[in-house]
Amino acid sequence: MELSSSLVLVLFLAVLMLVRWKRKASGLSLPPGPLALPLIGNLPIMDKRAPFKSFMKWSKTYGPVMTVYLGLQRTVVLVGYDTVKEALVDHAEDFKGRAPIPFLHRLLRGYGLAISNGDRWLQLRRFTLTTLRDFGMGRKRMEQWIQEESGHLLKSFEETKSTPVEPNFFLSRAVSNVICSLVFGQRFDYEDKNFLHLLQILSRLLRFFSSPWGQLNNIFPKLMQFLPGRHHAMFREVDDIKAFIITKIKEHEQNLDLNDPKDFIDCFLVRLKQYTIPVLLLCLLRQEKHNPDTEFHKDNMMGTVINLFVAGTETTSTTIRYALMLMIKHPHIQEQIQREIDQVIGQNRIPTMDDRKSLPFTDAVIHEVQRYLDIVPLNVPHYATHDISFRGYVIPKDTVILPLLHSVLRDEEQWETPWTFNPEHFLDANGNFKKNPAFFPFSAGKRSCVGESLARMELFLFIVSLLQRFSFSSPKGPDGIDPSPELSSFANMPRFYDLIATPR
């Protein structure tokens, strides 16, 4: 027994010496970090339910740029506003890479906008931004779509007759219909069973991805393929989303008017056909195989549509659900918002984006909701596509990089009371709205959220419309609301709760 223990200890020390020798031989100066074990890295000493808490704790010892090991994966964590801003904004070109997240890679096979790199990412991001803006993202046309959907949402709450309801699918139906109008060219009835089934999958997907079990799929992807668990059912459920999108693409192909594209899928099909037909003719003339140097093909269309559908539904609807939770928890803030809305808009006129500048307290509360929720504390992982020199260290190629958004939104040098819900963070001494440079809920730099302007518009118009028409309370009262997240891994997921929507 003693001999076996000694052999294990010798093997362990040998692995550590080998790792240190390789670092020295390569001439790399990695950022410091906690001692990592072979194979499992720093996982044994990490908070499994909230990894970012461990990173924050370790940064006090190792500094704002540190190396940790998630299993075998070398990971550099960036902590604090100054560090994250320097990386993502000042050195944007170096830090624009996206990590090949195993869970998403298995779902999308590397296609689509979210986890692509190089020319694929560049082509798809330019096309996506241009197309969404052409269809009104951040403009009057989109504002009208959201206002129309707000009407359906308000009606659905009216039909509850002030009885307690769980608001999750009330909100996700409305928010999802906005992105569906952009991507599919249609909205879905709130009672559409297939639509509700897809929304349930999206909700379970984000919750699973934010659970410790979900994160194990990213740390040990090959091992998890052979272990039983919920991840297998999750992959099967995502196939329902893929089947739905394939059906929609086929419908668009049958009805496509090349001169009048009506939504994102139409525009992608037009771009695909405009490139493919000339290339096919050229290949026939040259008697070459059709191998066009383009990223506009069916796989990338499928991947990007899934990216937009998932991200355009869950993150915004979750933020609104959390906003209503905080309004119930802090009824005096809800009442102050309603007084401001009554003075500026009244209780009958439909809110517009032009009202935002006249509703500074409301705008401050919405920003503070996003800061306090801190919906993606770890950020979507970045990646070193080449060796990066940063703050006297070298981040080697193929290193995962986590610019910790949690550390920015809770930076004690940037926020007066970072650990409490405080709308005063966004108000000056005269009660006017003020910006804060550390407001990074959508990340920053070249990989910032492609739908940021849409999300901002949705948050403002939906929240103002809801508080204009209803007062929200809980059957258990304000003290019965727990605003701490239920899950805190990839995303901070609020707890489910019941609310009462009382017409004003």
KOLVEX-579433 format. One record per residue (C-alpha): z, x, y. Coordinates in steps of 0.25 Angstrom, whole numbers, plus 5000, padded with zeros to 4 digits. Example, Ala and Ser with C-alpha at 12.3 -4.5 7.8 and 13.67 -1.06 7.14 Angstrom:
BEGIN
503150494982 502950554996 
//
This chain:
BEGIN
500050005000 500450115009 499150195006 498350065009 498950055023 498750205026 497250195022 497150075031 497850145043 496950265041 495650185040 496150115053 496350245060 495050295056 494350175061 495050195075 494650345075 493250315072 493150205083 493750305093 492850415088 491550335090 492050295104 492250435108 490950485101 490150385108 490750425122 491050275125 492250245134 492650105129 493650025138 495050035132 495649925123 496649885113 496549965099 495649895090 495749875075 494549905066 493649785063 494649685070 494749755083 495749695093 495749555086 497149565080 497849585094 496949485101 497349345105 496349265096 496449135104 496249195118 495649335117 495549355132 497049355133 497149475124 496049545133 496749515145 498049575139 497349695135 496649725148 498049745154 498149875145 496649915144 496049875157 494949775161 493949835152 494349855138 493849865124 494249765113 493749745099 493449605094 493349635079 492349745079 491649705092 491949795104 492249715116 492549755130 493349655138 493249655154 494449595161 494649555175 493749505186 493449645192 493049695178 492249575173 491549555187 491149705187 490549695173 489849555174 489349565188 489349705193 488849765180 488149635176 486949705169 487849785160 488649665156 487649555154 487549575139 488049455130 488749485117 488149435104 489249335102 489149315086 489549165086 488449135096 487449235090 487549165077 487349025084 486149075093 485649205086 485649275099 484749175106 484949105119 485549145132 487049155129 487149275120 485749345123 485549475130 484349555135 483049495138 483449365131 484649345139 483849375152 482649285149 483549165144 484549175156 483449175166 482749065160 484048985158 484548995172 483148965178 482948845169 484348785172 484248805187 482848735186 483448615180 484548615191 485748695186 486548715199 485648615207 485548475211 484848425198 485948475189 486948415199 486348285197 486348295181 487848335182 488148215191 487448125182 488148175170 489448165178 489248015179 489148005163 490448085162 491147995172 490747875164 491247935151 492547955157 492647815163 492347755149 493647815144 494447715153 495547815156 495847835142 496247985137 494948055132 494648205128 493648245139 492948355131 491648275127 491648195140 491448325147 490548395137 489548285136 489348285151 489248435153 488348445141 487448345146 487148425159 486748545151 485948455141 485148395153 484748545157 484448595143 483948465135 483548385147 484448265143 485948215143 486548155131 487348025130 488848045129 488847965116 487748045110 488348085096 487448215095 487848255109 489248235106 489148315093 488548435100 489648435111 490648435100 490048555094 489948625107 491448595109 491848655096 490948775097 491648825110 492948795104 492648865091 492048985099 493348995107 494248995095 494749115088 493949075075 492649065084 492949205090 493049265076 491649225074 491249325085 492149435081 491849435066 490549355065 490049405052 491349385045 491549245050 490249205044 490949215030 492249155034 492449005034 492848935047 492448845058 491348935063 490348895052 490548745056 490348785071 489048855068 488548735060 488948645072 488148725081 486848705073 486948555078 486848605092 485648695088 485048575081 485148485093 484548585102 483348615092 483148465093 483148465108 482148585109 481248515099 481248385108 480948475120 479748535113 479148405110 479348355124 479048475132 478248475145 477948615148 477748575163 479048495164 480248555157 481448465158 482548555153 483048685148 482348675134 481048625140 481048755150 481348845138 480248785130 479248795141 479648945143 479548965128 478148905128 477648965140 477949105134 477549075120 476149015121 475549135129 476249235120 475749165108 474349175113 474449315117 474949345103 473849275096 472849355104 473449485101 473749445086 475249475088 476449405083 477149315093 478349395098 478549355112 479549435121 480249315126 481649245124 481049105125 481049055111 481748945103 482949025099 483249065113 483048925118 483948865107 485048975110 484948955125 485048795124 486248815115 486848905126 486648805137 487148685129 488448745124 488848825137 488348705146 489248605138 490548665134 491048765145 490848665157 491348545149 492548625145 492848665159 492748525164 493748475153 494648585157 494548545172 494948405169 496148465160 496648545172 496448425182 497448345172 498348465172 498348475187 498248335192 498548375207 497248465206 496448345200 496948255212 496648355222 495148365217 495048215217 495548215231 494548315235 493348245228 493748105234 493748175248 492348235246 491648155236 492348025235 492447955221 491047895221 490047995225 489448095214 489948235216 488948345220 488948495220 488848485235 490348425235 490848555229 491048625242 491848505247 492748505235 493448645236 494648605228 493848545217 492948665216 494148755215 494748675204 493448675196 493348835198 494848845194 494648765181 493548865177 494348985180 495648925173 494848875161 494249015159 493248955149 492649085143 493849185145 493149295137 491749275143 490549265135 490549405129 489549505136 488949625129 488649775131 487149785128 487249925132 488350035135 489049985148 489850075157 490949995164 492150045171 492150175165 491950125151 490750115142 490549975135 489650015123 488449935119 488749815110 490149785116 490549645119 491049625133 492049525137 492149505152 493449425152 493249295161 494649255158 495149385165 494249355177 494649205179 496149255177 496049385185 497449395192 496749465204 495749355206 496549235204 497849195211 498449125199 497449155188 498249085177 498448955183 497448835187 497348855202 496148795210 496648875222 495948995216 494648935222 495248885235 495448965248 496648945258 495848825264 495548755252 494048795251 493448845238 493448995236 492649075226 493349175217 492449295212 493249295199 492749155195 491949195183 492049065173 490549085171 490649235169 489749325179 488649415179 487349405171 487949325160 488649225169 488549075164 487049025165 487548885168 488648915178 488048835190 487848715180 489248725175 489848735190 489048615194 489548535181 490948575183 491048525198 490248395196 490848355183 492348385187 492148325201 491548195196 492648185185 493748205195 493048115206 493147995196 494348015187 495748065187 496048145174 497348145167 497948175153 498648075144 499748185143 499848215158 499548345165 500648415156 499848375144 498648455147 498648605142 497548685150 497748805141 496448825132 496548785118 495548905114 495349035122 494449125115 492949125120 493248995128 494548935134 494448795128 495348695134 496148605125 495648465123 496448355130 496348205134 496148155148 496148025155 495047995165 495547895175 494547845185 494947865200 
//
